[in-house]
Amino acid sequence: MKLHFDRALVARLLAHAQAASEHSPTYDQLVNPAFLKAGVSSRHPTGVDVDRTKIPAGLMLVGDHGVYLMSNGYPGFSDAEGQANLVAYAVEADPRTCPDDWYDVKRVSFGGDDGAEFLSANTIRKALEATAGSRLWIDVTPAQISCPYLASPKTP
C-alpha cells in the first residue's frame, strides 16, 4: 500500500538524523552485535548496551498509533508542543485526521504488530529526489517496504 508523507517534514526529520552524532536503535539494531558497546555480549541487550555512535543516521518507519516516520537522531527531535519526537504521519494512517480509518490502514500496510523499521538516510534522500515535484510515498506491506528512487544514469 502506498503511504504518502509531507515531504518538507520528512526532509526536516532527515536533516535532524544526519546532524546528530548519536542515533537511537530499532529493535533489530538493538540485538545486532555490530552495534553493541565493546565488551557487551548479552543475549538480551538493552539500550544501555548499545553504542549509539555506531547506529547509522536514518528514519524509523513506525507502526503503532498510526504509521509515521521519525528521526533516529539522539536526542529526539521535539515538536512544537514539546513532545519528545516530531513525526511525519502517513496521510492515510494519521489518527488525528483519519480517526475512523487509520487503524485499518495501519494493519493492511504495516501489519497487526507494532514496531519500527530502519530506513537509511540514503534511502530517504533517494526517495525525496525521485518524488520531487510530487508527493513523497513509501510502499509498505507487512512483508516489504520499498521506496522510489531514480536509476543511475546509464553510461554509453
N, C-alpha and C positions, 0 to 999 in steps of 0.2 A: 504494500500500500504506500503510495507516495504521500509523504507528510511534508508540509510547507512551513517555512520558518521566516521570520523577519530577518532579512539579510544584513541590515545595518546593525542589529543587535547581535547577531552571530559574529559579525566582524569585530565588534567590541569585546565579546567573550573570548574570541581567538587572540586578540591583542593582549588581553589580560593574561591568558595562559602563557603566551610567548614571553611576556615581560617578567613573569615570576621565576625565581631561581629554584623554587621547590614546587612539587606537584602532588596532589592527593591521588592515591591509587584507587583503581576499581578493585573489586574482589579478585578478579583474575590476576591483577598485578600484585595484590597483597600476598598471594600464595606462590608467586613466581620467585624462585630463589635468586634470580638475577637482580631483583630489586630490594633484597634484604640487606640489612647492615652487615658489615664484616663480622664474622663470628656467630651470627644467628643461624641456627639450624633447626628451628622449631617446626614441628609438623603442623601446628596451628598458630601461625604468626598473627600478631595484632598490629595495629597502626604504629605502635612504638618500635616494632621490629623492622620497619621499612625505612630505607634511606630515600627520603623524598627528593633528593637531588638526582637520583638515578631514574626517576619516573619521567618519561618524555612529556613535552607540552602537547596539549590537545584539548578536545572537548569530550565530555561524557554525554552519551545519549542515555537518558534515564527514563524508565517506565515505572511509575508508581501512581501518584495522584495526577494523572495526565501523562503526556510524553513530552519531554523537553531536552534541550541542550544546555549544558552549563560548563563553565571553565573548570579545568582541573588545577588551575593555579592556586598555590597556597601562600598566604591565607586566601580565603574565598573572596569573591567579588561582590561586595554588598550592594543591594538595590537601594532605590530612593527611599523606601520605607524602613531601611535599616535591617532588612532580612539578611542573613549570612551569605546567601548566594543568589545573585541575579540569574534568572533563567530565561531562555527563549522557548516558549511553548510552541509545539506544533499547532498550527491554526486549527486543525481538525480534532485535536485532543487537548484542548485548553479548558479546564474545568470552570474557569471564570467566564468564558464566552460561549461554551457549549455544555451547559450543566446537564443536559439530558443525553448527550451523545459521547462525551469524552471517554467514558469507561468502555463502551463497546469498541470504539476506535482503538483504544489502548490495547484491549485484548486481541483484536484482529491483527494489529500491526506488531506489537511488542510481545504479546503472549500474556498468559494469565499471571505469571510470576512477576514480582517487582525485581528491578535490578538496574545495572548500569553497564554500558559497553563503551570502551575507549575508542575514540576516533582521533587519529593523529592530526597534528597541526597541518601537515602537508595534505592530507586527505580533505580537510575542511577548506584549506586555501584553494585547492583544485576545484572543489565543488562551487565555491564562490566565483571563481574565474569562469567556470563552464556555464554558470547560470546568470552571468552578468546581463543586465537588461531584462531579466525576467525574475520569477520567484525562485528562491533557493528551495530545493527539495532534496529529500533523502528517502529512498525506497526501503521500507522496513517491514520485515516479516519475522515471525518468531524464530526462523532458521537462518536468516540472512539480512545483512544491511549492505546497501550499495548506494554510492554517491556518484553524481555525474562528474565527468572530468573531460578535459579536452585532450584528444590524442596528440602525441608529439608530432611536430611537422615531419613529413617524410623527406628523406634526403634522396636526391636522384642518383 
